[in-house]
Amino acid sequence: MAPPRKRALPKPLPEHFVLTDAEKKEWRLGKMIAQGGFGLIYLASGNQEIVNNVCLCAQEYQENGPLFSELKFYQRAAKPESMQKWKRSRKLDFLGIPAYWGSGLAEYNDLRYRFMVMDRLGSDLQKVCDDNGGRLKKATVLQLGQRMVDVLEYIHENEYVHADIKAANLMLGHRDHQQVYLADYGLSYRYCPDGVHKEYKENPKKGHNGTIEYTSLDAHKGLAPSRRGDLQILGFCLLHWLCGSLPWNKVLKNPTQVQEAKARLMDNLPDSVQRLSVSGASTDEVAAFLLYVKTLGYQEKPDYQRLKALLTGVVTGTLDFSVPQRPAGASTAKVQDPPTREKVRT
């Protein structure tokens, strides 16, 4: 399958340029801090009371693209008041979704831009994994899993699935690294518009959509993303963070072989996952998590509290991002996984 066409980056906007969103709120641009396929990212400030009064402002030429897809999700599900209400109802201290503060269209030098303002975030979890030789401590993996289940329950209840969970899309808080956010909703999908779930329909032309290491077996078959797909993707991520690699890492350039390897792993649970335990850190909890996901129907609502309970294990109160202990006599050389295949959009 051909990789997605790369979009030309928009021309930068000047520092201190003021953008007015759809609700007439004004946002003044600071310095540009990042750029990528999504567009350009700036620091921005507004007149309203916002944490640290500093947010991120992403923008691109006015066209349908990754930012447009993200914007639709954030407008529907990520307004601060909606998330606060959910946290109170679920008695959660934290919910790892970046808050949406506004969006709109702007024009500069006869060019039109689309922009969105959201919470400023820090580094991504992939950098932490790389610094740790590809692995995280078991207690940290299980706690990340529980937090992501909370996030997925919220977005699923808002009729969306994420469809691209991975360490590169988990962002640490800008000031508090104990806060971890699920970001990048460019592949998010409204699986249940107005309460009607998409039907089960395999489409080989849309097969293997997502990031190849973690994409669900449903996505390999060309099914529209679903709740069980999100949870299976999360399960593969947990396994990778715990073990430092996945059984299909060496065949990533062949999506069909990846699909077959994932099917073998899911067909032989829990033994297939338990055999991957390393350095005394058992994979029992992840095996149980994936085994439950395997029982879910395509349109079935998961039991999120049960999923969190399956990941209880040795969870502690804080996230420990220090290097996991290596087995006696193991090399201290950094583990290098094959480069991550660019996610496919069909």
C-alpha positions in Angstrom: 0.0 0.0 0.0 1.4 3.4 -0.9 2.3 5.8 1.9 0.0 8.8 2.4 0.8 11.8 0.3 2.8 14.3 2.3 1.2 17.7 2.5 3.1 20.9 2.0 3.6 22.8 5.2 1.9 26.2 5.5 3.9 29.3 5.4 4.6 30.5 9.0 2.5 33.2 10.6 4.3 36.1 12.3 4.9 36.2 16.0 2.3 38.4 17.8 -0.2 37.8 15.0 -3.8 37.8 16.5 -6.3 35.1 15.4 -10.0 35.3 16.2 -11.8 32.1 16.8 -15.4 31.2 15.9 -16.5 32.4 19.3 -14.8 35.8 18.9 -12.0 35.0 21.4 -8.6 36.4 20.4 -5.4 34.4 20.5 -2.0 36.0 20.1 0.8 33.9 18.6 4.1 33.4 20.3 7.1 31.5 18.9 6.7 28.5 16.7 7.8 25.3 18.6 7.1 22.4 16.2 6.1 21.4 12.7 5.0 18.2 11.0 2.4 16.6 8.8 -0.3 18.2 11.0 0.9 21.8 10.2 2.7 24.2 12.5 2.5 24.6 16.3 3.0 27.8 18.2 2.8 29.0 21.7 -0.3 31.2 22.1 -2.0 33.3 24.7 -5.5 34.5 25.3 -7.3 37.0 27.5 -9.3 34.4 29.3 -8.2 32.6 32.4 -6.4 29.4 31.2 -3.8 27.3 33.1 -0.6 29.3 32.8 -2.4 31.4 30.1 -0.3 29.4 27.6 -1.7 27.0 25.0 -0.7 25.4 21.7 -2.1 26.7 18.5 -2.0 24.3 15.5 -2.8 25.5 12.0 -2.7 24.5 8.4 -4.0 25.7 5.1 -7.8 25.6 4.9 -8.4 22.1 3.6 -9.6 18.8 4.9 -6.7 17.1 6.5 -5.4 15.7 9.8 -6.2 18.9 11.7 -9.7 19.0 10.3 -10.3 15.4 11.6 -8.8 16.3 15.0 -10.9 19.5 15.1 -14.2 17.5 14.7 -13.2 15.3 17.6 -12.2 18.1 19.9 -15.3 20.1 19.2 -17.5 17.2 20.1 -15.7 15.7 23.0 -12.8 17.7 24.4 -14.4 20.9 25.7 -13.1 21.6 29.3 -16.6 21.7 30.8 -17.6 18.3 29.3 -14.5 16.6 30.7 -14.9 18.2 34.1 -18.4 16.9 34.3 -17.2 13.4 33.3 -14.4 13.4 35.9 -16.9 14.3 38.6 -19.3 11.6 37.6 -16.5 9.0 37.5 -14.7 10.4 40.5 -11.5 10.8 38.5 -8.7 13.2 39.6 -7.4 13.3 36.0 -8.4 12.5 32.5 -5.7 12.4 29.9 -7.2 14.3 27.0 -5.9 17.7 26.0 -8.5 20.4 26.5 -9.9 22.2 23.5 -10.1 26.0 23.8 -11.2 27.2 20.4 -10.8 27.2 16.7 -11.4 29.2 13.6 -10.2 30.4 10.2 -7.6 33.1 9.6 -6.2 34.9 6.6 -2.7 36.3 6.1 -1.0 37.5 2.9 -3.9 36.2 0.9 -3.5 32.7 2.4 -6.3 31.0 4.4 -5.5 29.0 7.5 -7.4 26.7 9.8 -6.3 26.8 13.5 -7.1 25.1 16.8 -6.1 26.1 20.3 -5.5 23.4 22.9 -3.5 22.6 26.0 0.3 22.8 25.8 1.9 19.4 26.2 5.4 18.2 26.8 7.5 15.4 25.4 6.1 12.1 24.2 6.3 8.7 25.8 8.3 7.3 22.8 11.3 9.3 23.9 11.0 7.9 27.4 10.9 4.3 25.9 13.9 5.0 23.7 15.9 6.3 26.7 15.0 3.1 28.6 16.1 0.7 25.9 12.6 0.2 24.6 11.0 -0.9 27.9 9.1 0.5 30.9 8.8 -0.8 34.4 5.8 -3.1 34.8 4.1 -1.0 37.4 4.3 2.0 35.1 3.0 0.0 32.1 0.0 -1.2 34.1 -0.8 2.3 35.4 -0.5 3.8 31.9 -2.9 1.1 30.8 -5.5 2.0 33.4 -5.3 5.7 32.6 -5.7 4.9 28.9 -8.8 2.8 29.6 -10.3 5.9 31.4 -9.5 8.0 28.3 -10.9 5.4 25.9 -14.1 5.0 27.9 -14.7 8.8 27.7 -14.0 9.1 24.0 -16.0 6.0 23.3 -19.0 7.4 25.2 -18.7 10.5 23.0 -19.1 8.2 19.9 -15.5 8.3 18.8 -12.6 5.8 18.7 -8.9 6.9 18.6 -7.6 4.2 16.3 -3.9 5.1 16.6 -2.8 4.6 20.2 1.0 4.4 20.5 3.8 5.8 22.6 4.5 8.6 20.1 0.9 9.8 20.7 1.0 9.7 24.5 2.3 13.1 25.7 3.6 14.0 29.1 2.2 17.1 30.8 4.2 20.3 30.0 4.8 20.9 33.7 3.8 17.7 35.4 5.2 14.5 33.8 2.9 12.4 36.0 0.1 13.5 33.7 0.0 11.6 30.5 -2.4 12.6 27.6 -3.6 10.7 24.6 -3.1 13.1 21.7 -3.2 13.0 17.9 -6.8 12.4 16.8 -6.0 12.6 13.1 -7.2 9.0 12.6 -10.1 9.3 15.1 -13.4 7.9 13.8 -17.0 8.4 14.8 -17.9 4.8 15.1 -21.4 5.3 16.5 -23.0 8.5 15.0 -26.2 9.4 16.8 -26.1 6.1 18.7 -26.0 3.8 15.6 -22.9 1.6 15.5 -21.2 1.1 12.1 -22.0 -2.4 10.7 -19.5 -5.2 10.4 -18.2 -5.0 6.9 -14.7 -6.2 5.8 -13.1 -4.1 3.1 -9.8 -5.4 1.9 -9.1 -2.2 0.0 -8.9 -0.4 3.4 -6.9 -3.2 5.1 -4.0 -2.5 7.4 -5.0 1.0 8.3 -3.2 2.6 11.2 0.3 2.2 12.6 1.4 -1.3 11.6 2.9 -2.5 14.9 -0.2 -1.9 16.9 -3.2 -1.7 14.5 -6.0 -4.1 15.4 -6.9 -7.3 13.6 -10.2 -5.6 12.6 -8.3 -2.8 10.9 -6.1 -5.4 9.1 -9.3 -6.8 7.6 -10.5 -3.4 6.6 -13.3 -3.0 9.2 -14.2 0.4 10.4 -12.6 1.2 13.8 -14.5 0.1 16.9 -14.1 0.1 20.7 -12.7 -3.4 20.8 -10.1 -2.3 18.1 -9.0 0.5 20.3 -8.6 -1.8 23.3 -6.6 -4.4 21.2 -4.3 -1.7 20.0 -3.8 -0.6 23.6 -3.0 -4.2 24.6 -0.4 -4.5 21.9 1.2 -1.2 23.2 1.3 -2.5 26.8 3.0 -5.7 25.6 5.6 -3.7 23.7 6.3 -1.3 26.6 6.6 -4.2 29.0 8.8 -6.5 26.8 10.7 -4.0 24.6 9.6 -5.6 21.4 6.7 -7.5 19.7 6.8 -10.9 18.0 6.1 -9.3 14.6 8.8 -6.5 14.7 10.9 -8.2 12.1 8.2 -8.4 9.4 6.8 -4.8 9.7 7.3 -4.2 6.0 4.8 -7.0 5.2 1.3 -6.1 6.6 -0.1 -9.6 5.9 2.7 -11.3 7.9 2.1 -8.9 10.7 -1.6 -9.7 10.6 -0.9 -13.4 10.7 1.5 -13.0 13.7 -1.1 -11.0 15.6 -3.8 -13.6 14.8 -1.5 -16.4 16.2 -0.9 -14.4 19.3 -4.6 -13.8 19.9 -5.6 -17.4 19.0 -3.2 -18.9 21.6 -3.9 -16.6 24.6 -2.9 -16.5 27.4 0.2 -18.7 26.8 1.4 -16.8 23.7 1.7 -13.6 25.8 2.8 -15.2 29.0 5.8 -16.7 27.2 7.0 -13.2 26.3 7.7 -12.3 30.0 11.2 -10.7 30.5 13.4 -9.9 33.5 11.0 -11.3 36.0 8.2 -9.0 34.9 5.3 -11.3 34.1 2.9 -10.5 31.3 0.0 -12.2 33.0 -2.1 -9.0 33.3 -1.6 -8.0 29.7 -2.5 -11.6 28.6 -5.7 -11.4 30.7 -6.5 -7.9 29.2 -6.1 -9.2 25.6 -8.0 -12.3 26.4 -11.0 -10.2 27.6 -10.8 -8.0 24.5 -10.9 -11.2 22.3 -14.3 -12.1 23.8 -15.8 -8.7 22.8 -18.2 -8.5 19.8 -17.6 -5.9 17.2 -20.4 -3.7 18.4 -20.2 -4.7 22.1 -19.7 -2.2 24.8 -16.6 -3.1 26.9 -16.7 -3.4 30.7 -14.1 -0.7 31.3 -14.0 -1.2 35.1 -13.2 -4.9 34.5 -10.4 -3.9 32.1 -8.9 -1.6 34.7 -9.2 -4.3 37.4 -7.3 -6.8 35.1 -4.4 -4.3 35.0 -4.2 -3.8 38.8 -1.1 -5.9 39.4 1.7 -3.9 41.1 0.3 -0.5 40.3 1.7 2.3 42.6 0.6 5.9 43.0 3.2 7.4 40.6 4.6 6.8 37.2 8.3 5.6 37.4 10.0 6.3 34.1 13.4 5.0 35.2 15.2 2.2 33.3 13.8 -1.2 34.1 16.1 -3.8 35.8 17.9 -6.0 33.3 18.4 -9.7 33.8 21.8 -10.8 35.2 24.5 -10.9 32.5 22.4 -9.0 29.9 24.0 -6.5 27.7 23.6 -2.9 28.6 23.5 -1.8 25.0 20.3 0.0 24.0 17.7 -2.1 22.3 16.9 -0.8 18.8 13.6 -1.8 17.4 13.0 -1.5 13.6 11.9 2.0 12.6 8.2 2.6 13.1 6.3 2.4 9.8 4.4 5.5 9.0 0.8 5.2 9.7 -1.4 4.5 6.7 -4.5 6.6 6.0 -7.0 5.3 3.4 
